[in-house]
Amino acid sequence: MLNRSTITDAAIQLFLHFGIEKTPLKDIAKSLRVSIPSLYWYFKNKDELVICVLEKIMDEERLLIAKQCRRYKSLSNFIDELVEIKRLTFEKYSRLFHSPDYLTRIGFLDNLDLSRRVCVTENVNLVSKSNFVKDDNSPHMFKGIFIQFLRELDLIFLNDAATGARFNGSGFSKRNAISNLISQKTLFFLSEILDKNIMVQDQI
């Protein structure tokens, strides 16, 4: 049955194989055995379809993050798991992030920032188990720092995907360099939590 979901799923498969920019709508229509006008009934153009594809992937990631929040034991443990979730997401869908100029043009980064804010707002109490100090600004400050940390992680992985694309997926980006950069960002994030005296109690 043709609907937005089936079209999105077909688009993901083709985008992963050929890349976003090299996959025209006619190929997606052909894979679904429908006419191109049939796609326009659900999406006004390719950009709208691409945004829907990326939103689906980010929603999938948000669900994984929420699941990890519920297993939260300590802030440092949570951050380690969060980085792993994002690494796996970007590796699984790496080909979709090979076109940074295109993603910028369709406003993906702006939408990603909004998604991050929603993700943090939804899950910040799960992360903290509501153990912020009462009557202070800790939850607000934590959200701001956490959103910035997520944004920096996104940019690291997006830049890595773009670098891989420039060198034809030759693995030019070095894993150690990426890991070191993420470690630096993580340490800075945790140090900011301490510097601002934001109380997040670890769970046992």
SEKEKOL-42238 format. One record per residue (C-alpha): residue number from 0; residue in one letter; z, y, x. Coordinates in nm, 2 decimals. Layout:
<fivexs>
NUM,A,Z,Y,X
...
</fivexs>
This chain:
<fivexs>
0,M,0.00,0.00,0.00
1,L,-0.10,0.34,0.14
2,N,0.17,0.59,0.17
3,R,0.32,0.83,0.43
4,S,0.53,0.55,0.58
5,T,0.24,0.31,0.63
6,I,0.02,0.59,0.78
7,T,0.30,0.70,1.01
8,D,0.35,0.34,1.13
9,A,-0.02,0.29,1.20
10,A,-0.04,0.63,1.38
11,I,0.25,0.53,1.61
12,Q,0.08,0.21,1.72
13,L,-0.25,0.39,1.80
14,F,-0.07,0.68,1.97
15,L,0.13,0.44,2.19
16,H,-0.19,0.27,2.29
17,F,-0.43,0.56,2.34
18,G,-0.21,0.87,2.34
19,I,-0.18,1.14,2.07
20,E,-0.47,1.36,2.18
21,K,-0.72,1.08,2.22
22,T,-0.65,0.93,1.88
23,P,-0.85,1.10,1.60
24,L,-0.77,1.07,1.24
25,K,-1.08,0.86,1.18
26,D,-0.93,0.59,1.40
27,I,-0.61,0.59,1.21
28,A,-0.81,0.57,0.88
29,K,-1.02,0.28,1.02
30,S,-0.71,0.08,1.13
31,L,-0.58,0.11,0.77
32,R,-0.92,0.04,0.62
33,V,-0.92,0.36,0.42
34,S,-1.13,0.68,0.42
35,I,-1.03,0.99,0.61
36,P,-0.99,1.19,0.28
37,S,-0.73,0.93,0.18
38,L,-0.52,1.04,0.47
39,Y,-0.55,1.41,0.37
40,W,-0.39,1.32,0.04
41,Y,-0.06,1.26,0.24
42,F,-0.11,1.48,0.54
43,K,-0.30,1.81,0.55
44,N,-0.40,1.76,0.91
45,K,-0.33,1.56,1.23
46,D,-0.06,1.80,1.35
47,E,0.15,1.74,1.04
48,L,0.11,1.36,1.09
49,V,0.21,1.39,1.45
50,I,0.52,1.59,1.36
51,C,0.61,1.32,1.10
52,V,0.57,1.05,1.37
53,L,0.80,1.24,1.61
54,E,1.06,1.31,1.34
55,K,1.07,0.94,1.26
56,I,1.13,0.85,1.62
57,M,1.40,1.12,1.65
58,D,1.57,0.99,1.33
59,E,1.57,0.64,1.48
60,E,1.74,0.78,1.78
61,R,1.99,0.97,1.57
62,L,2.09,0.65,1.39
63,L,2.15,0.48,1.73
64,I,2.37,0.77,1.84
65,A,2.57,0.76,1.52
66,K,2.62,0.39,1.56
67,Q,2.75,0.45,1.92
68,C,2.98,0.73,1.79
69,R,3.15,0.48,1.56
70,R,3.21,0.26,1.87
71,Y,3.35,0.56,2.06
72,K,3.62,0.47,2.32
73,S,3.61,0.76,2.56
74,L,3.40,1.07,2.60
75,S,3.26,0.95,2.94
76,N,3.18,0.61,2.79
77,F,3.01,0.77,2.50
78,I,2.80,0.99,2.73
79,D,2.69,0.69,2.94
80,E,2.58,0.51,2.62
81,L,2.41,0.83,2.49
82,V,2.20,0.86,2.81
83,E,2.10,0.50,2.78
84,I,1.99,0.54,2.42
85,K,1.78,0.84,2.51
86,R,1.63,0.67,2.82
87,L,1.53,0.37,2.61
88,T,1.38,0.59,2.34
89,F,1.17,0.79,2.58
90,E,1.06,0.48,2.76
91,K,0.96,0.30,2.44
92,Y,0.76,0.60,2.32
93,S,0.67,0.75,2.65
94,R,0.29,0.77,2.57
95,L,0.37,1.00,2.28
96,F,0.52,1.26,2.51
97,H,0.24,1.27,2.76
98,S,0.10,1.59,2.61
99,P,0.35,1.87,2.66
100,D,0.11,2.15,2.58
101,Y,0.01,1.99,2.25
102,L,0.38,1.93,2.16
103,T,0.46,2.29,2.23
104,R,0.17,2.41,2.02
105,I,0.28,2.22,1.71
106,G,0.64,2.34,1.75
107,F,0.79,2.00,1.85
108,L,1.05,2.15,2.09
109,D,1.17,2.39,1.82
110,N,1.20,2.10,1.57
111,L,1.38,1.89,1.84
112,D,1.64,2.16,1.89
113,L,1.70,2.17,1.52
114,S,1.73,1.79,1.51
115,R,1.98,1.80,1.80
116,R,2.20,2.06,1.61
117,V,2.20,1.84,1.30
118,C,2.28,1.53,1.51
119,V,2.57,1.70,1.68
120,T,2.70,1.84,1.35
121,E,2.68,1.50,1.18
122,N,2.85,1.31,1.46
123,V,3.09,1.55,1.64
124,N,3.39,1.43,1.43
125,L,3.29,1.07,1.50
126,V,3.29,1.14,1.87
127,S,3.62,1.32,1.86
128,K,3.78,1.11,1.58
129,S,3.90,1.45,1.46
130,N,4.14,1.48,1.76
131,F,4.06,1.83,1.85
132,V,4.36,2.06,1.87
133,K,4.43,2.21,1.53
134,D,4.37,2.58,1.46
135,D,4.16,2.64,1.77
136,N,3.80,2.69,1.86
137,S,3.75,2.34,2.02
138,P,3.51,2.19,1.76
139,H,3.28,2.49,1.77
140,M,3.28,2.51,2.15
141,F,3.23,2.14,2.18
142,K,2.92,2.15,1.95
143,G,2.77,2.43,2.16
144,I,2.81,2.25,2.49
145,F,2.70,1.92,2.34
146,I,2.38,2.06,2.19
147,Q,2.30,2.22,2.53
148,F,2.36,1.89,2.71
149,L,2.13,1.70,2.46
150,R,1.86,1.97,2.51
151,E,1.88,1.93,2.89
152,L,1.85,1.55,2.86
153,D,1.54,1.59,2.64
154,L,1.38,1.82,2.89
155,I,1.45,1.58,3.18
156,F,1.28,1.29,2.99
157,L,1.00,1.50,2.85
158,N,0.92,1.63,3.20
159,D,0.93,1.28,3.34
160,A,0.68,1.16,3.07
161,A,0.45,1.45,3.15
162,T,0.47,1.38,3.52
163,G,0.38,1.01,3.45
164,A,0.08,1.12,3.25
165,R,-0.05,1.35,3.52
166,F,-0.04,1.07,3.77
167,N,-0.20,0.82,3.52
168,G,0.13,0.63,3.46
169,S,0.16,0.53,3.82
170,G,0.53,0.55,3.81
171,F,0.53,0.86,4.04
172,S,0.85,0.99,3.89
173,K,1.13,0.83,4.08
174,R,1.41,0.66,3.88
175,N,1.67,0.76,4.14
176,A,1.58,1.12,4.11
177,I,1.60,1.11,3.74
178,S,1.93,0.92,3.75
179,N,2.07,1.17,3.99
180,L,1.97,1.47,3.78
181,I,2.12,1.31,3.47
182,S,2.44,1.24,3.66
183,Q,2.46,1.61,3.76
184,K,2.41,1.72,3.40
185,T,2.67,1.48,3.28
186,L,2.93,1.60,3.54
187,F,2.86,1.96,3.44
188,F,2.90,1.88,3.07
189,L,3.23,1.70,3.13
190,S,3.35,1.98,3.36
191,E,3.27,2.24,3.10
192,I,3.48,2.04,2.85
193,L,3.77,2.06,3.09
194,D,3.72,2.42,3.19
195,K,3.73,2.54,2.83
196,N,4.03,2.32,2.76
197,I,3.86,2.14,2.48
198,M,4.08,1.86,2.37
199,V,3.90,1.54,2.30
200,Q,4.14,1.25,2.29
201,D,4.00,0.91,2.41
202,Q,4.04,0.62,2.18
203,I,4.21,0.29,2.28
</fivexs>
